[in-house]
Amino acid sequence: MNMASRLALLAACAWAALLIAGCSGSEQAPEGEAESIASSFVKGSPIAAAFTDSRAEGMKGVAESPELKLFVDDATGAIAVLHKENGEVWHSNPQDREIDTVAAGVNKDVLSSQLKLEFYNSFGQQNSVNSYTDSAAYQQINAELVPNGVQVSYRFGTSKKTMDDLPMMVQKERFEEKLLGKLDNTGQRALKIVYAEDKEKGVYTRSDGALKGLQLDRALKAFEDAGYTEDDLLFDIEENNLNQVKPEPRIFLASVQYTLDGDALVAKVPMEGIVYPEDYPVGTLSLLSFFGAGGTGEDGSIFVPDGSGALIHFNNGKTRYPAYQQPVYGSDQTMSRVEQVVNTETIRLPVFGIIKEQAAVFGIVEEGDSAAVITADVSGRLNSYNYVHPVFTVLNKGDLTLNANEQQRSLPRFQENPTQSDFSVRYVFLAGEKASYQGMASYYQQYLRESGGLPQERSSASSDAMPFYLELVGSIDKKKHFAGVPYRSLEPLTTFDQAQDILTELQDRGVGDIRLRYSGWFNGGLDHKVPDHVAVDGAIGGSKGFREFMAYAGSTGITVFPDVAILNARTGKGFNETREASRTLRDVAAEVYPVNLAINRRDRNKAPSYVISPSLIGNYVGGMLEDYRKYDAGGIALRDLADKLNSDFRAGKQVDRVESKMYSVDALRKIADANLAVMADGGNAYAFPYLSDIVNIPLSNSGFKIQDEAVPFYQMVVRGYMDYAGAPYNLSSYTDVKRYVLKNLEYGAGLSFKWIYAPNHNVKDTEYTDLYAVQYGQWIDLAAELQQEVNGFLQTVRRDRIMDHEKLEDGVYKTVYENGFVIVNYNRHPVTVNGMSIEAEGYATGGVQS
């Protein structure tokens, strides 16, 4: 690199450093910062045991409830919970970890930890500290009693020198003169073991693999004996243009509060207790990674809330596939830059669990759920255990790319402030028949009901028939030509009069309780402008036609849910992406490009939509509701408000995912207060109290290779409180209509279709090629037949909760409702189960069973 190029890049980096510092609140660490952090940690006296129990040997009893006993080891921070009902003791760390033959190095150490912090250096490189290696090993743990429990505080790290205090590279002449020349044979031998000569480059390079244990201690002593100083380290870093910084003592603080609350243990990490050096911001926090972990000699399963729910069986041997790791409530569109589209299901419920024989532990993420990632893995990869736990995001990191004179460099950029939330998990212990995913679902339903997390009244349908969900698309934006001149206008796909014809035809075929989602009806079609007001599109009938259509629907018992997108917007009148779009960590407007189905990638040749700042949601909803009231609509469909959570990293106006959830909940409450029945796409848990219907509900898991079974956990939680349906059949992945019927019977879901009145070719050469098989005439007869078949059983359990679900044998499942049951056979051959013969891809039903 010539001098001019180097100066240009250095200038760009200097400018970026100022920008990054201003955005992240990160400045050069003040003198003595590490000492200040370290001194704020005070190690108290050992706590006194309130009781002891041989089943928790070596631990001190600190709290007791009618159902549980809590124990702690105040030397290591380990905790244990005794479940009185069955005598099971649940440990924070595996009891036989010392003889684990798979785990080694840091993977062995973390088996003894309760807390792990991932942090970054100034280059954005990630490292970690854990509560065993960096706290317990240095006797830097303090336990103190709190009401109904104990708080364990950790100081991570010491001022002891590490490998990072040694230069990664030293020029040959300097190494031999400055270091080797000043040492005796012992010192020289110590350095030659950990530094290798590169004769071609004329340098000595550090051999990191050799810098462990005694060899590291000897190397540090040799440098000290040679008189090597911090100034020497800085000189070598600069002379060799090393991607290395002079290390500062990296001291971190964090604590976990463990309290008993009836039948549960609540583990809480207070945000205010997480202290870190400004130069080493904490990215994520892993809590109780191995609580209740199952060993290689145990039978059981991990439950993850992937889509409808999934089981990962203990010791399934699937270590060649990636571990499970998915964010609660889906990805953040402000953070995501993934171009390849991966069709996975979203985590809608902030829960997870470990199921063993006759005992289970069920985790509910109560605080920080929208900043959580659920992680699970099986034995044989990193260690000999099967485990699941949450990882919480403290600070998000992005990368800023700088270009100068054909030179490129990426620098890290962090969000301004840490996540504005504590992080807490409620662990519930189940025994006997309740120690199952069915027992967990039942418990979670009751938990939500008692905490106001479900609608106040169970579903009180106006019809005995199962609802039939239909989405009609009104109009789309399309490029047209007049006299050779291109222009854009709305293409009507289903006018209000045509919608009335479709609905009349459905009712003539005996389809009742139609729940109509009408999309593309206002403010410019399907991808409408921001909904701060309502202007019904004239292309499909205008305001007059809308009112007449709503009157028709009301007179025929059809519930209409006009569709509204609130979290994303196209550019256009009423929206300015510079001021109103969320900002990414690169300080640009957050864009979402449409998907090209042919290559399954984002298409950057098309116009994007923009992520609206969550702070503006309330204003848009207020303006929309003011106009919406004019039309006397009884319902509304929310395309994204209960489906996605996004951040905004705008300087000085940051909104993290936890705050974004609060904005979404406030908007949902405002809509519900307008006395509207609310249909939502997706259905994240925080939206439940405000919903009457959920569409595009997950009817399976993501099908990750590490997973073994899909289960209807989600449905077992919500059925009886909300009506729901999966993805529209005519746009789904189902190629066999029989299997679609079986899935709806097993999961208690209503049928769903998405149609237009116009011919399919009307969407050709538009950005809506996903509407490829939606002309209603192709589907209406089949839809009526399917509704009649599914309704034949499900209407008998119309308002019922799902009480039980089990796999009887491969491809055969039984779902028990409050007033009946169904057994479905997905196999292509007949089966006989429970004395009942069931044909291939068929089902059998019955009444209440004792």
C-alpha positions, 0 to 999 in steps of 0.5 A, a space after each residue: 500500500 502506498 503512503 497516500 492510500 494508507 493515509 486515506 484509509 487511516 483518515 477514513 478509519 479515524 472518521 469511522 471511529 468517531 462515528 462509532 464512538 458517537 453511536 455506541 456510547 463507547 469511548 476510550 476506557 478511562 484510566 483505571 476503569 478495570 480497577 474501578 469495576 473490580 473494586 465494586 465487587 465485594 466478596 462477603 462471608 459464606 452464607 449459613 444454611 437454613 437446612 440441608 438434604 442428602 439429596 443435594 449433598 454439599 449444598 446449602 438450603 436457602 429457601 423453601 416453598 410448599 412444592 420446592 426446596 432451593 439449594 446453593 453452593 456458594 463457592 461455585 455458584 451452582 444451584 439445585 432445586 428439589 421437587 417435593 412431589 417426586 423427589 427429583 433434584 434438578 441441578 444447574 450443572 451436570 453432576 457427572 461432568 468431571 468424567 465427561 469424555 467428549 468435552 475438552 478445554 473451554 467446553 469442559 469448563 462451561 459445564 460448571 458455569 451458570 452464566 456466560 458472557 460473549 463480548 467484543 473487542 474494538 475490532 468486533 472480534 468475539 470472545 467470552 467469559 464464563 462463571 466457572 473459568 473466570 469467576 469460581 476458579 479465582 474465588 470471585 463469587 459472592 452469595 447473599 440471601 434475598 427474600 425467598 432465595 439467594 443472589 449469586 454475584 460474579 466478578 469475571 476476569 482478573 488483572 493477570 496477564 494473558 496471551 494477548 499481552 504478547 505480540 502476535 509478530 516480531 521482526 527477526 532482528 528485533 526478536 533476537 536482539 531485544 528478547 533472546 539476547 537478554 535471556 538465559 538458555 531457559 528463557 530462550 527455550 521458553 520463547 522458541 517453543 511459543 514463537 516460530 521463525 518465518 525465514 521467508 518474511 524475516 519474522 517470528 510469529 506467535 504459536 497460539 496453540 502452544 501458549 497454554 498452561 505452564 508454557 504461557 506462564 514461562 513465556 510471560 516470565 521470559 518477556 518480563 525478564 527481558 524487560 519487555 514493556 507495554 511500549 514495546 508491545 505497541 511498537 511491535 503492533 504498529 511496526 507489523 500492522 497487527 490486528 491486535 490491541 494492547 490488552 486492558 484488564 477485562 473485568 466484568 460483573 453480573 449476578 443472578 437472583 434465584 427465588 422460589 415462587 410457589 411451584 416455580 424457580 425464577 432466575 433473573 439477571 438484573 440489567 443494572 448488574 451487568 457491568 463491562 469495560 467500554 472497550 469490551 461491550 457485552 453482546 450476549 448472555 447465556 443463562 443456566 445453559 445446562 440446567 436439567 441437562 440429560 446425559 447419555 444414559 437417560 431417555 428423554 426429549 428436548 422441547 423447543 417452541 419451533 413453529 407449532 412445537 418440536 421434540 429433539 430426542 436425547 442422544 439422537 446422534 445428529 451431531 453432523 447437523 447444526 444445533 438448534 438456535 432461533 430467535 424468539 418472535 423471529 428475526 429483526 428486519 432491521 438487523 437481518 441482511 440475509 439474501 438467501 430466503 430460508 423457509 423456517 417457522 418462527 418461535 411464537 412462544 417464549 418457552 422451552 423444556 427438558 422432558 425425562 422419564 416421569 420428570 420435566 422442567 419447563 422454562 418460560 422466558 418472562 423478561 427479555 423474551 423479545 431479546 432471547 434466542 432459544 438454543 438446544 443441542 444433543 450429546 456428542 458434539 461439544 459434550 455428553 449432554 442434551 440441553 436447552 437454554 435461552 441466550 439474551 442479546 445485551 448489545 447488537 453489533 453491526 459492521 460498517 464498511 469503509 472504502 478508500 483508494 480501493 482499500 476496504 475495511 470493516 469496523 464494528 458498530 454497536 447499538 447505543 444502549 444495552 437492551 432495556 430489560 432484565 432477563 428472567 426465566 420461570 422454571 416449572 417442575 412437572 412430575 408423572 403424566 404431567 412431565 410431557 409436552 402435553 403437561 407443559 402446554 396445559 401448564 402454559 395455558 393456565 399460566 397465560 390465563 391467570 396472568 392475562 395472557 389470553 382473551 378474557 373469555 373462551 371463544 364464543 363462536 356465532 356458529 356451530 360450524 368451523 370457521 372457513 378462512 378466506 383471503 381475497 386480494 382487492 388490487 395490486 400496483 402494476 406497470 402499464 403502458 399507454 401509447 408506449 409510455 409506461 405508468 403505474 396504476 392499480 390492477 383490480 383483482 377482486 372488486 367489492 361486487 366480485 367479492 360478493 359474488 364469490 361469497 354468495 357462491 360459497 354460501 350456496 355450496 353450504 359453506 358457513 361461518 366465513 371469516 373474510 380477510 380482504 387485502 389490497 382494499 385501501 391506500 394504494 392496493 396490496 402494498 399500501 401506503 402507510 395507514 395513517 389514514 384510510 382512503 378506499 381504492 376506487 379501482 375496486 369500488 371506492 368508499 361507496 362500494 365498501 360500505 355496500 359490501 360491508 352491509 351485505 356481509 353483515 346481513 349474511 353473517 359473514 365477518 369481514 377483516 379488512 387487512 392492514 400492514 403497519 410495520 412496513 411501508 413502501 415509499 409514497 405520500 405520507 412516508 419519508 424513509 429518511 425520517 420515519 424508517 428504522 435505521 440499521 447499525 450502519 445508519 441507513 434506512 432498513 430495507 426489505 426487498 421482495 423475494 424472487 421465487 425462481 431463485 429463492 433470493 431477495 431481488 434487489 432490482 425491485 423496489 424495497 419496502 421500509 421498516 417503519 420505526 416502532 416509535 411511530 406505530 401508535 401515531 399511524 394506528 391512531 390516524 387509521 382508526 379515526 378514519 376506519 370508524 366511518 365504515 362501521 367495520 366490526 373487524 380488522 386483520 393485522 398483517 404484521 403487528 402480531 407477527 414481527 418485532 423490529 428495532 430502530 438504531 437511529 442515533 439518540 432515538 434507539 428502540 430495541 426489541 423489548 421497547 418495540 414489543 411495548 409499542 406493538 402491545 400498546 397499538 394492539 390494545 388501542 385497536 382492541 379498545 375500538 371494539 374490533 375483532 382482531 385477526 392476526 397473521 402469525 400470532 406472537 404470544 404477546 398479542 394473544 389477549 387482543 386477538 379473536 383469530 389467527 391465520 398462517 398459524 404454524 401447523 408444523 415445525 421447521 424441519 431442521 435435521 436435528 429435530 425428531 418430531 413436530 407436536 401441536 404445542 401451540 394449538 394446545 395452548 390457544 385452542 378454545 380461546 382463539 380460532 385459527 387456520 394455517 397457510 392457505 391451502 392453494 398456496 401451501 406446500 401440500 400436494 396431497 389434499 388428504 394429508 391437508 385434511 388430516 393435519 387440520 383434524 389433528 391440529 384442530 384448525 380451520 380451512 384457509 384459502 386465498 383467492 382473486 376473481 380475475 384470471 391468474 394471468 393478471 398478476 403476470 409481469 408484476 411483483 406479485 408472482 407469489 399469487 400464482 394459483 389463486 383464481 377462485 373458480 379453480 378452487 371453490 368446489 374443492 373448498 366446499 367439499 373439504 369444509 364439509 369433510 373437516 366440519 363433519 368432526 371438528 364442529 362437534 368439538 367446535 369450542 373445545 380445548 385440546 386436552 391430549 395429543 400422542 403419537 401412537 405409532 409412526 405416522 399415526 397420531 391421536 388428538 383428544 378434545 374435551 368432547 371427542 377424539 380423532 386418530 389420523 393415519 398419514 401412512 399410505 397403508 391401513 393401520 389398526 390401533 386401539 382396536 380401530 381400523 383406519 384406512 390409508 391416509 384416513 382417520 377415525 373419530 369418537 366421543 369422550 373417552 375416560 
